[in-house]
Amino acid sequence: MLAARKKDWALTKEAFETLLASLDSNREHAGHKYENLRHKLIEFFEARGSSVPADYADEVINRVARKVEEGEKVQDLNRYSYGVARLLFMETLRVRRTESLVVDLAPVPQIAANGEELESRRQEQERRLQCLEVCLSKLSAANRAFIVEYYREEKGVKIEQRKRQAEALKLSLNALRLRASRTKAELGDCVNSCISGSRETGIESFITDY
């Protein structure tokens, strides 16, 4: 499980573009540097026994992108990212220890007492899924088909599936991942707006007004 992210922030298209620009002013070079950084971060978490190293690498990139977007001056983005990765790794260790204690020590009545919170989380998840469906429908047909295909397969099969997708689109894997990151960021902007709007006026109003 990933350590909790800071609330009310998700990677946006603008934040992702700012991150790329921080890596290199040349767009193509920035893309290669981004992919290399992500690969190194995945290796970092793999070496420490993570079951989902790619997810942790993406979380590090999200946190770094947030800092850059907020105006923090980062002289060496790679070194800074490794620092964030080390902090995230320590967070995950604390989370795992805490979860183990909860499983071992929490009595059943305490779990039952959290039923209202669990229901709230379930409703939030349903709202998020509804918003995702709405936002997918706002994408162009090509982008919608692309992003659905990109995330279609389960872990293990995913690597080969994305190689086939890249070949079909005549893209390098690096270009494929960059396109997916941009589309995901665009979806993130839309989903965040949808969730905020649905809390205030309901999902139906957002669908009508968006």
Buried (B, 14 or more C-beta within 10 A) or exposed (E): EEBEEEEEBBBBBEBBBBBBEBBBEEEEEBBBBBBEBBEBBBEBBBEBEBEBBBBBBBBBBBBBBBBBBEEEEBEEBBEBBBEBBEEBBEBBEEBEEEEEEEEEEEEEEEEEEEEEEEEEEEEEEEBBEBBBEBBBEEBEEEBBEBBEBBEEBEEEEBEEBBEEBBEEBEBBBBBBBBBBBBBBBBBBBBBBBBBEBBEEEEBEEBBEEB
